[in-house]
């Protein structure tokens, strides 16, 4: 796995640079969170294409199960993608509500994601 490190103020941020799907299931989520946590990162940046397409179907519960791991370990997550094109009303609502809480964030670009962590 390619990890690019960013430092913003007191935060050590990991950006996953792989082009492959990283998260296919809940176990992948737990393993990734553990690796990031034990490597001393506060925050993780990932890209939309690094998640299995099943993640984006909220009905199956995969997104909730994976994202709960980040919440439990108190690791902030920013997911970069083109979320303006989302057709699902429930997914649009989920993205909007997540961005309000600041634990799980959805951003349009790396610059937007990094800006979230300047506070």
N, C-alpha and C positions, 0 to 999 in steps of 0.2 A: 504494500500500500504506500502510495506517495503522500507524504504529509509535508505541507508547506507551513512554516511557523510565522505568525504575525505577532507583534507585541504592541499593544495599545494601553498606555498608562500602566496599570497594575495587572492587566490581563494577558495571559499567554493563550493565543488562539491557534487552533489547528485547522488548516484547510485541506480537505482531501482532494488530491489532484488527479486521481484515477479517472479514466474514461469508462470503466466497467461498472456494472451494478455491484454495489458494496452491501446493500441491505436487501436481502431476499426474504427474511423471516425474522421472527422474534429473537431467536438465538443469535443471529448475526448482529442484531441491535444490542443485545446484552454484551456480546464479545467486544464490539466496537466501543461501547461506553466504558467498559472496563479498561481497554487499552488506552483510551484518551485520558481517563481519570488517573490511572497509574503513571502515565507519562507526564502528569502535572499540568495538563491543559485545563483552562477554565471554560473554554468555549470551543465549539466546533462549527465549521462552515462546510456544507456539502452542496451538491448540485442535484437538481431534479432528476437527471438521468442516472444517478447513483442509487436510486430506489427502484425496487421492482414495480412494474405497473400495478400490481395488486395493492401496493401501499396507497395509491391514490383513489381506490374504491373504498370509501369509508364504511360501507355496509359490512365488510368482512372483519373489521376490528383490528386489522394489522397495524394501521397507522397509530391508533390509540395505544396498542401494546408496546410498540417500539418507542414512541415518544414518551411514554410513562417512564421508561428506563432513564432517559435524559433528565426528567424531572426528579426522579428518585436520587440521582447522583448529583443533582444541582449543576448540571452542565448545560449552559445555554447552547442552543442550536439555531443556526441560520441556514435556511435552504434557499438556494438561488435558482430561479427559473422564470419562465414566462407565465406568470399566474394570471395575467390579464385575459388570457385565452381560455381559462377554465370554464367549462360548460355547466358543470354540476353546481346547482345552487347550494347544496349542503357543503360541498368542498369550498366554495367561495366564502360561505359563512364561517366555516372552520378556520380558514386562513385569516379572515378579518378578526375573529375573536382571539386567535393565537397571537397575532401581532399586538393586540392590546395588552396582553399579559407579560410580554417581553421574555418569556422562558424559551418558547419556540417561535421563531420569526421566519417569515417568508419575504425574500427580497428579490429585486429585479437584476441586480448586478453585484459583483464583489465589492465595489465601492460603497454601494448602499448597505450591504451586509456589515462591512467594517465600520461604517458610520454608526450603526446600531450600538456598537460596543464602546464608543467614546465616552459614554456616561459612567 
